[in-house]
């Protein structure tokens, strides 16, 4: 039996870089500041935006990914964050219909998430360099997928009142209301880094920036019309358990070098009774000795390589931990568990040397995409042969893999041949793969 949740809508766009995050964060903070109990989600595997959502709404946010997650898990996670809330706002990723080849509803596209949860769409359209032609884009989006209902449009990067009228009138002639027009303003953007936004915890004066975004959006968007687009959500049966906890007491590295851990994993593990203990490698802290397993998530170790190399208590502590207990590294954590890391300036820094891999950020190569992996041996992520779904997103490259056997066999979403990925040795495993859910 379905459960009725809060009213909700999705903020999406025809392409990346259209202003989704600006509008989403501005609306989230504005509604929250005016007494609305706002919850949020990010479509797809972006592990940075959820922290900004949480800062804006002051409530938990999760990733919802229709490629990696079953429909039951999507509904279970959405319902789990929606208790005691008034408004659910999902932020899309890339263009509204951009996904990978997959069965119906499982492409990872924002449209699939909107269809799964019954979310109407507020479309953000960057109208720089065009006027009435924006209406053709909106019409195409409105007609492309019959599952999707575009209920409103916000124009972005509007150059003048005349520009707003030309684009807005053409769109409204389609029967789709234009509820806002954001002028060009480079001063309201958030700082970015090579994997997206600079992390929320590192963004100076984040609360002030969110308040400024809130004021900016409130001045240029009809704040009564936006929530009126929302419709009541109906959550299908499902729970929030994505991957079984790797242990009863889980030590997780958390600081500016290691922070890319999915909120839904932490939520799932806690719901299943696990105790999570955070420690900071950059503060030279070792993993707690009473933990059952140690998890080094992704992040930016390449920006802190010299400091990590000099954090002897951390390095010695994780080596001592690995003598008797499982340790796993994802992406940046994998790099830190390896033999060495070359930073952007070409300087080589010794890492934990628990795995034979040598990585380099000086030799950058973008690797991006969904992955399905089958574990080569038992490890803290599961038994041999267990299948996990997730993705890779990194610029660092492997200089030398060394003699360690592979952590898993991976396939991508485009039918490429299976490839060995990652490394394992004793109690230690790691790879560039970020796990999202069990298959």
C-alpha positions in Angstrom: 0.0 0.0 0.0 1.4 3.4 -1.0 2.0 6.1 1.6 1.1 9.7 0.9 4.1 12.0 1.4 4.6 15.8 1.1 3.9 17.8 -2.0 6.9 17.8 -4.3 8.4 18.8 -7.6 11.7 18.5 -9.5 14.0 21.3 -10.7 15.5 20.2 -14.1 16.9 21.8 -17.2 17.5 20.9 -20.9 21.3 20.8 -20.3 24.0 21.1 -17.7 25.1 24.5 -16.6 21.6 26.0 -16.9 21.3 27.1 -13.3 19.6 24.2 -11.6 21.7 24.4 -8.4 21.3 28.1 -8.1 17.6 27.9 -8.3 17.3 24.8 -6.2 19.4 26.1 -3.3 17.8 29.5 -3.4 14.3 28.1 -3.3 15.2 25.5 -0.6 16.7 28.2 1.7 13.9 30.7 1.0 11.1 28.2 1.8 12.9 26.9 4.9 13.4 30.5 6.2 9.7 31.1 5.8 8.7 28.1 7.9 8.3 25.4 5.3 9.7 22.0 6.3 11.7 21.3 3.2 13.4 18.0 2.3 15.5 17.4 -0.8 17.2 14.9 -3.1 19.7 14.9 -5.9 19.1 12.9 -9.0 22.0 10.7 -10.0 25.4 9.9 -8.4 26.6 13.5 -7.6 28.0 13.2 -4.0 28.7 16.9 -3.5 25.3 18.6 -3.9 23.5 16.8 -1.1 25.6 18.5 1.5 24.6 21.9 0.0 21.0 20.8 0.0 21.3 19.9 3.7 22.9 23.2 4.5 20.1 25.1 2.7 17.2 23.1 4.2 18.8 22.2 7.5 17.5 18.7 7.0 18.9 15.5 5.5 19.3 15.1 1.7 20.0 11.9 -0.3 21.0 10.8 -3.8 18.2 9.0 -5.8 19.6 7.1 -8.8 17.3 5.1 -11.0 20.2 3.3 -12.7 21.8 2.0 -9.5 18.8 1.8 -7.3 15.6 -0.3 -7.6 12.3 1.5 -7.6 11.6 0.1 -4.1 14.9 1.6 -2.8 14.2 5.0 -4.5 10.8 5.1 -2.9 12.1 3.9 0.5 14.8 6.5 0.6 12.5 9.3 -0.5 10.0 8.3 2.1 12.6 8.0 4.9 13.6 11.6 4.6 10.1 12.9 4.1 8.7 12.3 7.6 7.4 15.6 9.2 8.0 17.6 6.0 5.9 20.0 3.9 7.7 20.2 0.6 10.0 17.8 -1.3 12.4 19.3 -3.9 14.5 17.1 -6.2 17.3 18.6 -8.2 18.0 17.0 -11.5 21.4 16.2 -13.1 22.7 17.1 -16.5 19.8 17.5 -19.0 16.4 16.3 -18.1 16.5 13.3 -20.4 20.2 12.5 -20.3 20.9 9.0 -19.2 22.5 5.7 -20.3 21.2 2.8 -22.4 19.0 0.8 -20.0 15.6 -0.8 -19.5 12.6 1.6 -19.3 12.8 3.8 -16.2 16.4 2.7 -15.3 18.6 5.0 -17.4 19.6 7.3 -14.5 18.0 10.3 -16.2 16.3 12.9 -14.1 13.2 12.2 -16.2 13.2 8.6 -14.9 13.3 9.8 -11.3 10.5 12.4 -11.9 8.4 9.6 -13.4 9.2 7.1 -10.6 8.0 9.6 -7.9 5.4 11.4 -9.8 7.3 14.7 -9.6 6.1 17.6 -11.9 9.0 19.5 -13.4 10.0 23.2 -13.0 12.3 23.7 -16.0 15.2 26.1 -15.8 16.1 27.4 -19.2 19.3 29.4 -19.9 18.2 31.9 -22.5 21.5 33.6 -23.1 22.0 34.0 -26.8 18.4 33.3 -27.7 14.9 34.7 -27.2 11.7 33.1 -28.8 13.8 30.0 -29.7 13.7 29.1 -26.0 10.0 28.2 -26.5 11.0 25.5 -29.0 13.3 24.0 -26.4 10.6 24.0 -23.8 8.0 22.6 -26.2 10.4 19.8 -27.1 11.0 19.0 -23.5 7.2 19.0 -22.8 6.4 16.6 -25.6 9.5 14.3 -25.6 8.4 12.0 -22.8 4.7 11.6 -22.0 5.5 10.5 -18.4 6.8 14.0 -17.6 4.7 17.1 -16.9 6.5 20.4 -17.2 4.4 22.7 -15.0 6.5 25.8 -15.0 9.6 27.5 -16.4 12.2 29.8 -14.8 14.4 31.8 -17.3 18.0 32.2 -16.4 20.7 34.7 -17.6 18.1 37.2 -18.8 19.8 40.3 -20.3 16.9 42.8 -20.1 13.2 43.3 -19.6 12.8 43.1 -23.3 14.7 39.9 -23.4 12.5 38.5 -20.7 9.3 39.4 -22.6 10.4 37.9 -25.9 11.4 34.6 -24.4 8.7 34.5 -21.7 5.8 35.4 -23.9 6.7 32.7 -26.5 6.9 30.1 -23.8 3.6 31.1 -22.1 1.9 30.9 -25.5 2.5 27.1 -25.2 0.3 27.1 -22.1 3.3 26.7 -19.7 3.7 29.5 -17.1 7.0 31.4 -16.7 7.2 31.9 -13.0 10.6 33.6 -12.8 13.4 35.2 -14.6 16.9 35.3 -13.1 19.2 38.1 -14.5 22.9 37.5 -15.2 24.8 37.9 -12.0 28.2 36.2 -11.7 28.5 37.2 -8.1 26.0 34.7 -6.9 27.8 31.6 -8.1 29.4 29.1 -5.8 33.1 28.2 -6.1 33.9 25.2 -8.2 36.7 22.6 -8.2 37.7 19.8 -10.7 34.9 17.4 -9.5 32.2 20.1 -9.2 31.4 22.5 -6.4 33.9 23.1 -3.7 32.6 21.0 -0.8 30.0 22.5 1.5 32.2 22.2 4.5 35.0 24.0 2.8 32.9 26.8 1.3 33.7 30.0 3.3 30.6 31.8 4.6 28.3 29.1 3.3 25.3 30.3 5.3 25.8 33.9 4.0 26.1 32.6 0.5 22.9 30.6 0.8 21.1 33.6 2.3 22.2 35.7 -0.7 21.0 33.0 -3.1 17.7 32.9 -1.3 17.3 36.7 -1.6 18.3 36.6 -5.3 15.9 33.9 -6.2 13.1 35.4 -4.1 13.4 38.7 -5.9 13.1 37.2 -9.3 10.8 34.1 -8.9 7.1 34.1 -7.9 7.4 32.4 -4.5 3.8 31.6 -4.3 3.6 30.0 -7.8 6.7 27.7 -7.2 5.3 25.6 -4.4 1.9 25.6 -6.1 3.4 23.5 -8.9 4.0 20.7 -6.4 1.8 17.6 -6.2 1.3 15.1 -3.4 3.8 12.3 -3.5 2.7 8.7 -3.2 5.5 6.4 -2.0 5.4 2.8 -3.0 6.4 0.0 -0.5 10.2 -0.2 0.0 12.9 0.4 2.6 16.1 2.4 2.7 18.5 -0.5 3.0 20.9 -0.2 0.0 24.1 -2.2 1.0 24.4 -4.2 4.2 26.7 -2.6 6.8 30.3 -3.8 6.5 30.5 -4.1 10.2 28.8 -3.3 13.5 31.2 -0.5 14.3 32.4 1.3 11.1 35.3 3.7 11.2 35.0 6.3 8.4 37.6 8.9 7.4 36.0 12.3 7.2 37.6 15.6 6.5 38.5 17.8 3.5 40.5 15.0 1.9 37.9 12.2 2.5 34.3 13.3 2.3 32.6 11.6 -0.6 30.4 9.1 1.2 26.8 8.8 0.1 24.3 10.0 2.8 22.0 7.2 1.9 24.7 4.6 2.8 25.2 6.2 6.3 21.4 6.3 6.7 21.0 2.7 5.6 23.8 1.4 7.9 22.5 3.3 10.9 18.9 2.0 10.2 20.4 -1.5 10.2 22.0 -1.0 13.6 25.5 0.0 12.7 27.5 2.4 14.8 29.5 4.9 12.7 32.7 6.5 14.1 34.4 9.3 12.1 38.1 10.2 12.3 40.3 12.7 10.4 43.4 11.6 8.6 44.3 15.3 8.0 44.2 15.8 11.8 46.6 12.8 12.0 44.0 10.6 13.6 44.2 6.8 13.3 41.1 4.8 12.8 39.5 3.9 16.2 40.9 0.6 17.4 37.5 -0.6 18.7 36.0 -0.4 15.2 35.3 -3.6 13.2 36.1 -2.2 9.8 37.7 1.0 8.3 36.4 2.8 5.3 38.3 5.5 3.5 35.9 7.3 1.1 36.6 9.4 -1.9 37.6 13.1 -1.7 40.6 15.2 -2.6 43.7 13.5 -1.2 45.6 14.9 -4.2 45.2 18.4 -2.7 46.6 17.3 0.6 49.1 14.7 -0.4 52.1 16.2 1.5 50.1 16.6 4.7 48.8 13.0 4.4 52.3 11.7 3.8 53.5 13.4 7.0 50.5 12.1 9.1 52.4 9.2 10.6 49.8 8.4 13.3 47.2 8.1 10.6 49.3 6.0 8.3 50.7 3.8 11.0 47.3 3.5 12.6 45.6 2.3 9.4 48.4 -0.2 8.7 48.1 -1.6 12.2 44.3 -1.8 11.8 44.7 -3.7 8.5 46.8 -6.4 10.2 43.6 -7.9 11.7 40.6 -6.1 10.4 39.2 -5.1 6.9 40.1 -1.8 5.3 38.5 -0.5 2.1 39.3 2.6 0.1 37.0 4.2 -2.5 38.6 6.5 -5.2 40.6 9.0 -3.0 40.7 6.4 -0.3 42.1 3.9 -2.7 44.8 6.4 -3.7 45.7 6.9 0.0 46.0 3.1 0.6 48.4 2.8 -2.4 52.2 3.0 -2.6 52.4 6.6 -3.7 50.5 9.6 -5.0 51.8 12.2 -7.4 50.3 15.6 -6.9 49.4 18.2 -9.5 52.9 19.7 -9.4 54.6 16.4 -10.1 55.8 15.7 -6.6 55.6 12.1 -5.4 54.3 11.4 -1.9 54.5 8.1 0.0 51.1 6.8 1.0 50.1 3.8 3.3 51.6 1.2 0.9 48.9 -1.3 1.9 48.2 -1.8 -1.8 50.7 -1.8 -4.7 48.9 0.8 -6.8 50.7 4.1 -7.7 48.5 7.0 -8.7 49.0 10.5 -10.2 47.0 13.7 -10.4 49.7 15.3 -12.6 48.7 13.0 -15.4 45.0 13.8 -15.5 42.5 11.8 -17.4 38.7 12.2 -16.8 37.1 8.8 -16.0 33.3 9.0 -15.6 30.4 6.6 -15.8 28.3 4.0 -14.2 29.8 0.6 -13.3 28.5 -2.8 -12.3 31.1 -4.8 -10.4 31.4 -8.4 -9.3 33.6 -8.8 -6.2 36.6 -11.1 -6.9 37.0 -12.2 -3.3 35.2 -11.8 0.1 35.7 -8.2 1.4 33.9 -5.8 3.6 31.5 -4.9 0.7 30.3 -8.5 0.4 31.0 -12.1 -0.5 32.9 -13.2 -3.6 30.6 -12.9 -6.6 28.4 -10.2 -5.0 27.3 -7.6 -7.5 27.2 -3.9 -6.8 26.1 -0.9 -8.8 27.8 2.5 -8.7 30.0 4.8 -10.7 33.5 6.3 -11.2 34.3 10.0 -11.4 38.0 11.0 -11.1 40.8 12.7 -12.9 43.6 10.8 -11.2 45.3 8.1 -13.2 47.0 4.8 -12.3 50.7 5.1 -13.0 51.4 1.5 -12.0 49.0 -1.1 -10.7 51.6 -3.3 -9.2 51.2 -7.1 -8.5 48.1 -7.0 -6.4 45.1 -8.9 -7.8 42.0 -7.1 -8.8 39.3 -6.1 -6.3 36.5 -6.8 -8.8 35.5 -7.3 -12.4 33.6 -4.3 -13.8 31.4 -3.5 -16.7 30.1 -0.2 -17.8 26.6 0.9 -18.9 27.4 0.8 -22.6 28.2 -2.8 -23.1 32.0 -2.6 -22.9 33.9 -5.8 -22.1 34.5 -6.8 -18.4 37.6 -5.3 -16.9 39.5 -6.0 -13.7 39.5 -3.0 -11.4 41.1 -2.0 -8.1 43.4 -3.9 -5.9 43.3 -6.3 -2.9 45.9 -7.6 -0.5 45.1 -9.4 2.7 42.5 -7.5 4.6 42.8 -4.4 2.4 40.8 -3.6 -0.8 40.2 -0.6 -2.9 39.3 0.8 -6.3 38.0 4.0 -8.0 34.5 2.5 -7.9 32.0 4.3 -5.7 29.3 1.8 -4.4 25.7 3.0 -4.5 23.6 -0.1 -4.0 23.6 -3.9 -4.2 22.2 -5.3 -7.5 
